[in-house]
């Protein structure tokens, strides 16, 4: 609709502009030619009037008075002939047309007796009709010699046609144009160029018809040579002579065609610019739709992340109760650890822990510790396991760009993400194919330098209509029992946790390409926390531990486990209660859940303890914490739920030992 609304008016405007331009150019050419014809006609009128004045002056000479002195007039006529090079001859004839004196051509009678008699009858000077005589073509200019009220003689000057041609050439008519003059009878008197044998012939019927109906105008016809032309004409109101200017049709149309081309080119440029603008507009709309779809997808995944994180948090609390009681059962019942039921429960707990870890990774609440890593080294390290995952039927290839900057990420999550991608690629290529892993420098939004890891397969591909959902947890296209739907969710969560992005492109039959882009890191390795063994000194038996957790079942279970290692364990259900217990003093360390109800969560509690009791170490525990990064920034250790009591005891001992 935008294209039609914009281009149709432009096309109509271009057509109208072209037509108007053609019409304007035609009118301009016609006006210019007509103005030249009028100017030539006026110049010819002046020249003919001058010739009439000369012969009239000769007719008034005293030599022609009664009695006439013919020899004296003959001498005067010869002298005038010498002064008028355009004259072919000059004569004196009686009223019956008998030649009495001739300067250069001797003849007995005038050639055109009919027009000669008009001068005698009308008793006024007149220009006759062009005639061919003994010496060639000539145009007679006659004046009567009137004495005593009677016409006694007629003075005649025969003008050469060359004089008319010279006058036409001097008028400045373009060389490609043809200017012609016709007398009152329609006979050609002169032409600017062309065959002189056409002189004294009547003009074409079209030209003759045009002058009989108007004193000026335009008509289309053909030159006497047969070429098509466009002619303008002008009839002199003084002499009745006609001036024609003929322009060859191709030459006449050339400026109009040029104007049409210019107008068409302008219209084409306008249309092209409009089309370009519309293309850019449509592209911008498509980009905005894509950005809106990307934003909507990100918001949907963010909402799913919050939901799955909350579910994982509650699920972790349940697993913590099961796992803790299972540990108590194994310690208090000899031989229970090897019982088949205990082993089944332990396996179920481990699968539950793995499931919640995947959900937490997707929800960007994973609390794994990041380290500065060489991306290529990490890819090479996990490449062997990827090759084993895809099996011998799939050809695995590496194409790694060297000299890439390091990145900060969780190595375990990185390996798991690539293994998940390898497993998906294997399932997409049941008949074999190629798995290609590449690395290169990239740029994240905002101009942040990064490193991109691309995993591409030649498998069956993914339908476009479900491509936007593949990163959602539990969404899978595999058969029941063949996939959990958490593989790509873990990839997405890992990339987001590391501050990067995960993108997918695929089409049915064209394979799938997934690109993980991680922000580059320039932090020295020694500035990033690294894993190491904990070596703690023995603690005094009266060491007092404060446990803060809003879940009563988890709290009671943890208290029971801790009391087997420490003399005293106090418990609080929220931050306010914990601060009240700390007021009494004697607390060696605080273990607190991060997510708690009330005005202060575990992170806020840690800040308050740091401010009021800087010597009391704090350990935070959670299965879901959006502010885990802030906890690490404070230097507070964070442990994942469900907790193994041994890990918690080691962490407490390490923190107390460090604070001593």
N, C-alpha and C positions, 0 to 999 in steps of 0.2 A: 504493500500500500504506500509506504514511504517512497519507494522507487518510482511508482506510477505517478504519485502526487507531485514529485519533484521533476521528473524527466518530461512528462507530457507537456506541461506549460513551456518548458525550455525548447522542446521540439517545435511546438506551435509558434513560439516566439521566433525561433531560428528561421522557420519557413516564411513567416510574415516579413521578418527583417530582410530575408533574401529577395522576396518579391518586391518589396518597397525599394530595396537597393537597385534592383534591375530596372524598375520603372524610373527611379530618379536618374540613373545613369543614362537611360535612353532619352529621357526628356532633356538632360543636359547636352547630350550630343546633338540632338535635333535643334535645340536652341542655338548652339554654337554654329552649326552649319547654316541655319537660316539667317543668323546675324551676318555671316560672311556673304551670303547671297545678296542680302539687302545692301551691304556696303559696296559690293561689286556693281550692283545695279545703279547705285547713286553715282559711282565713279564713271560708269558708261554714259549715264545721262549727262554728266558734266562734259565729257569728251564730245558727245554728239552735238550738244548745244554749242560747244566751241567751234566745231566744224560748220554748223549751220550759221553761226555768226560770221565766220570767215567768208563763206560763199555769199551771204547776204551783203557783206561789205563790198565784195567784188561786184555784186549786181547793182550797187549804188554808185559805182565809179562814173565820172563825167564822160569817159570815153564812150559810154553806151548811150549818151544822150543823143537826141536827134539833131543833125544827122550823126549816126554812130561811126566812130573811128575804130574800125575792126582791127587794123594792124596794130594800133597803139594798145588796144585791150589785149590782143594776143601776146604782146611783149610783157605786159603786166601779169598775165596769166602764167607765162613761162617762169617769171621771177618768183611768183607765189608757189608754183610747183616745186621749185628748187628749195624753198623754205619749208615745205611740207613733205618730209620723206615718206609719210604714211600714205600719200596719194599715189595711186597707180597712174592716173591721168587726170587732166582738167579740161573741160570743154565749154564751148558756148554754142547753144543750139537755138534755132528759131522756135516759134511756138508750135510748129508742126513736127518737131523732132529731127529736123535736118541739122547736121553738125556743121557749124561755120568755122570753128577753131578747135583744135585739139593739140595738147602739148606733147603727147608721146605716142598716141595711137591714132592713126588716121582711119576714119570710117565715115560713112555717108549718113547714117541714122543712129539714134540712140538705141540701146538694146531693149530696155523695158519701156515700151511706149505707153503701156497702161498706167503705170505709176507716174510716168512723166506727165501725162495729161492731167493727173490729180493736182499737180503743182499749178498747172495753167488754170484749171477750173477753180481751185480753192484760193489761188493767188497768195499762198503762204509758203515759206521754206519747209521742205519735208525730207525725211530720210526714206529712201526707197527700199525695195526688196533686193536682196543679194542676187546677183545674176552672173553668169559666165559669159564673158565676151571674148574678143580676139586675143587679148593679153592675159586672160585668166579670170578668176573670180574677183568681184569687186562689189563694194557697197556704195550706191550712189547717194550723194547728198546734194540736193538741188535747191536753188533759190530763184524766184521769178524776177525778171527785169521789167519793172513797171514804169512806163512813161506815158504821160497824158492820160492816165487811167486805163491804159491798155497794157497787156502782157506782150512785150515785143520779143524778148529773148528769155532763155533759161540758162543760168550758170550751173554747171555740174562738176562736182569733185568726186571721183571714184576712189574710195578708200580701200586699201589692201586688207584682207582678212587677218594678215599677220599682225596688224596693229591691234585688233581685238584680242588676239592670242597673247600678245605681249602685255596688254592690260590685265588679262586674267592671271598671267604668271606673276605680275607685279603685285597682285592682291594678297599674296601670302597663303594661298590655298595649299594644304599639305600635298606632297608629291603623290601620295597614293590615292588622293581624291581626284575626281574629274569635274572641272567646272566648264559649263557650256552656256552659250547665249543664243537665243532664238529671236527672230524679228516678229513683227505683228502677225505674219502669216504662218508662224510656226516653223520656219526654215532655220537651220543652224547657220549662225553668222560666224561663230568662233568656238573653239575648244581649247582648253589648257594643254592638252596633249592627245594623241591618238591619230587615227587615219584622217588626213585632210580631205580625202575624197568624199567624206560624209558631209562636208559643208555644202550648203544650199539645198540639202535634203530635209524633208519634214521630220521633226522629232518623232519618237515612238508614239504609238496610239495612247499608251498609258500616260505619257508625259503631256501629250496634247490634250487629253481628256481632263487631266488634273487642272491645267491652266484655264480651261473654259468654265470651271465651276468655282474657282476661288482665286484670290490674288496671291496667296501663299499657302504652303502646306507641305505634307510629307506623303510619299507614296513608295511602294515597293515595286520594282520591275527589273529590267535588265538593261545594261548598257548596249550601245549599238554593236559592240563586239560580242555580245551574248552573255556576259558575266552577270550574275544576280547582284542587285544593288539596292540600297535604300537611298532615295533622292529627296532633297528639299528643293522648293522652287519659290521664286519671288517675281511678281509681275510689276514692272515699273508703272506707276500711275501717270507719268509724263509721256513716255514713248510707247508704252504697251509692249515693250520687249520683255522677255522672260530670261531670268538667270537660273540655271539648274546647277546644283552641286550633288554629285553622285558619290556615294561611299560604298565600296564593295561590302557585301553582306558579312563575310567573315571578319573583315576589319571593323565593321560597325558593331558586331556582336562581341568582339574581343574585350573591350572594357567592361561590358556587361557580364561576360563570363568571368572576368577577373574579379569584378565586384561580387559576383555570386560565389566564387571560390573563397573570397575573403570572408563574406558573410557566413558561408557554410563552415569554413575553418573556425571562425569565431564561435558559431553554434556548437561545432564538434568539441572545441576546447571547453566551452561552458558545460556541455553535457558530460564530457570526460571529468571535469572538475566536480560536477554534481555527483557523478557516479562514484568518483574517488571518495568524496565526502560521505556518501551513503555507505560505501564499503567500509570506510573507517568507522562510521557510526554503528553499522551492523557488527563490525568486529568488536567495537567497544561494548556494545550490548551483550555480545557473546561472552566477552571477558568478564563483564559484570555478572552475567548469569553464572558463569563458571566460578567466579569468586564467591557469589552468593551461595552456590551449591557447596563449594568447599567450606565456607563458613558454617553453613547449615550442618554439613557432615561433621565438622570439628565440634560444633556445639552438641550434636547428638552423641558423638563419642565421648565428649566431656561429661555429658549427663550420665551416659552409661558408666563412665569411669567412677563418678561419685556413687552411683548406685552399687556397682560391683565392689567398690572399696568399702562401702558400709556393710554390704553382705559379708565380705571377707573378714572385716573386723569382728562382727558377731560370730562368724563361723570359727575364727581363730580362738575366740574365748571358749567356745564349746570344745574345740580340739585341745586347748590348753587344759581343760578339766579332765578330758579323757586321757591325754598323754601324761599328765601329772599323776593321776590316780593309778595309771598303768605302771609308772615308775615306782610308786609306793608299793603296789602289789608285788612287783618283781623283787623289790628289796626285802619285803617282810615275809614272803612265802618262798621258802627254799624250793628250788626246782621249778618255780612258776615261769621263769624266763624261757625255758625250753618247751613249755606246753603249747600244743597246737592252737588252742583258742587264743592264748596270749599272743602268739605269733601272728594270727589272723588279725587281731585287734591292732597290733603294732603296724602291720602292713596297711590296714585301712587308714590309720592315723597318718602314715607317711604319704599315702596317696592324697589324703585330704590336705595335708600341708603343701604338697606340690600343686594341687589345684588352687589353693588360696594364694600361693606365691604367683601363679600365673595371673590371677585376677588382680592382685596388687600391682604387678608390673604394668598391666593394661591401664589401671586406674591412676598411674603415675604416683603411686604411694609406696612403691618398693623402696626399701631402705638399704639396698645393697651399697657397699662402699665403692666409690669410683677411684680409679688410679689412672695416671698418665700412661698411655700405651702407644706403641708403634702399631698402627692399623695393619700394615702389610705383614708384620711379624705375627699378629694375632690371627690374620686370615690363613697364613701358612700353617700356624699351629693347629687350627681346627680343620684344615683342608683334608687331612687324612681321614678324620671321622666323617666328614661330609661324603667323601668318596665311598666309604664303607656303607653309609646310609643309603646312597642312591643305588649301590649294587653294581655288578660288572656290566649290566646291559646299558648303562648310561656313561657316556664319555664326559668326564669332569675336566674342565680347563681353567687355568689361572692366567689372568692378564693384569698385572699389578704395575701401576706407575710408581717409579721410584721417587725419592726425595719428597715424600708427602709429610706434612707437619703431623705431630702427635695429636692425640685427642684424649679427653678425660671421660672414661666410662667404666662400667662394671664389667670386668672381663668375663665373669661367669655368664652374665646375661647376654653378652655379645656372642659367646660361643653357642649358647642355647638358641639365640635368634637365628644364626646361620644354620644350625642343625635343623631347626624347624623349617626353614626355607628349603633345605635339601630334602627333607621328608616330603614336603608338599610337591617339589619338583619330581621326585621319584613316583609319587602317585599320579602325577599328570602325564608321565611318560611310561605307561605300562609296556609298550613295545620298544623301549629304548629311545635314546636321543642324546642331546648335548646339554650339559649344565656348565654355564660359563660364569665365573666370578671375576669381576674387575674392580679396580680401585682407581680413583682419580681425584684431583683437586676440584672443589666445588664452592659455590657461594650460597649461603642461606639468606633468607629475607633480612633486609636491613643491611646488606653488604657484608655480613659476617663470613669470614673465611671458614671453609669446612673441608671435610673429606667424605667422598661418596663411595659406598660399597654397593655394587650392583650384582644381583644374582638373577640370571636369565636362563630360562629353559625353552625347549622347543616342543613343549607338550601341547595338550588339547586346548589350552586357553580357558578363559572365563567369560561367560556371557556379559554383555555390556550392562544389562539391566540389574545385575547383582554386584557389579564391580565396586560400587560405593559402599557395600555392606561387609566386604570380606574382612575388615579389621575389627568388626564387632565380636565380642566374646560369645562363644557357643554357636556362632553362625558357621555352618560348614555345608559343602556340597557333596561330601563323602557319604557313603552308606553308613547306616547305624552300626556302631561298634568299631568303625575304622578311623574315627577322628573325634576329638573333643571340641573342636572349634576354638581352641585357645592358642594355636600355633601362631597365626598371624596377629592375634591380639597381643601376644607376648612381644612380637617384633615391633608392633606399633608402640606399645608401652615402653619398651626398652629405648627406642629412638627418642620418644618424647621425654623420658626421664633424663636422658643424656643431653637434653637441650636441642635435639635435632628434629628431623622429619623422616617419615616413611611414606613412600609413594609407590603406586602400582599402576602398570599399564598392561593391558591384555586384550585379546580378541579371540573368538572361537577359531581354532585351527592355527593361530599365529603365535602360540606360546605366551609366556608370562614373564614380565620383567619387574622386579621389586628393587627399589633403590633406597638404601638407608644413608642419610646424610648426617654426619656428626660434626659439631663445631670443633674447629682446631683449637689446640690448647698450647700456650707457650709457658705454662707453669713448670718450673723445674721438678723433676721427679721427687727430690727430697722434700718439697713443700707439700706433697700429697700424702695423706695417711696411707701407710702400707701395713699389710697384715704381718703379725709376728707372734712368737710364742709368749705366753704370759708366765712370768716367774714371780710368784708372790711369797712373801714371808709368812710364817705362821702367825695367826691372829690371836689376841688374848681371848680367853674363854668368856669374858663378860662383855664382848663386843655387842653393841645394840644397833639393830637394823630397823628402819622405818619403811614399811610397805604401803604404797598408796594405789588403790584400785577400786573403781566403782562397782565392779562385778563381784558379788559376794562369793560365788562359788570359786572363781579364780583366786580371789583373795585368800580364802580359807585354805585352799589346796597349797598355794605358794607359801603361806605361813607354816604349814606343816612340814613342807620340804626344807624350808630355810632353818627351822628350829633344830633340825638334825645336824646343822653345820655351825650355827651361831647360838650363843647363850640366850639372847633376848631378841624377839621380833615383835614390834608394835605395828598396828595396822590402822589405816585411815581410809574413809570412803570417798573423800574429796580433798581439794587443796586447802580449804579453810580448816578442816580438821587436822590436816598434816601440819600446818603452820602452828596451830595451837600446841601440838605435841612437841614441836621443835622448840617452842618457847621454854620448855622445861630443861633443855640441854641434854647432853649425854648421847646424842645420836651420832653413830660412826659413819653411816651412809644412808642415802634415801634411794629407794627403788620405786619409780612412779610410772603408771600408765600415762600415755600422752593424751588420749581422748578421754575426757571426763566431763560430767555435767557441771554446771555452775559458771561463775564469772571467770574462773581461772582454770586453764587446762594444765597438763603436765609441763608444757614448755614454759608457761607463765610461772608455774611453781618453781621450775629450775632457775629462772631469772631472779625470782624473789629470794631463793636460798642463796644464790651467788651474791646478792646484794647484802643480805643480813647475816649470813653465816658462810663466808667464803671458804672456810676450811672444811665444810661438809661436802663430800662428793655426791653427785647425783647421777643415777643411771635411769634412762628412759626406756620404756618397753611399749611396743605397739605392733599391731598388725596392719594399722591404717593411720597414716599421719601425713597430711598435706604439708605440714611445717617441719618435716624431718630435716630438710636442708638447713633451716634456721638452727635446729638443735646441733647439727654438726658444726655450724659456724660458731656456736658458743663453746665448742669443744666438749660437748656432752655426749657420751657414748649412747648409742641406740641399739637395742636388741629386738629381734623379731619374735613375734608370737607364732606358734606356741613355743614356749621356752623349754629347753632342757635344763633341769635344775643345776647340772654340772656347769653349763656355760654361764648361768647366772651367778653361781657361787664364785667361779673364776673371775668374772667381771667385777664383782663386789670386792674381792680380795685385792685385785689389781688397783682399783680406784682408792681403796683405803691405804694401801701400801704407798701409792703415789702421793697421797695427801699427808702422809706421816712426816 
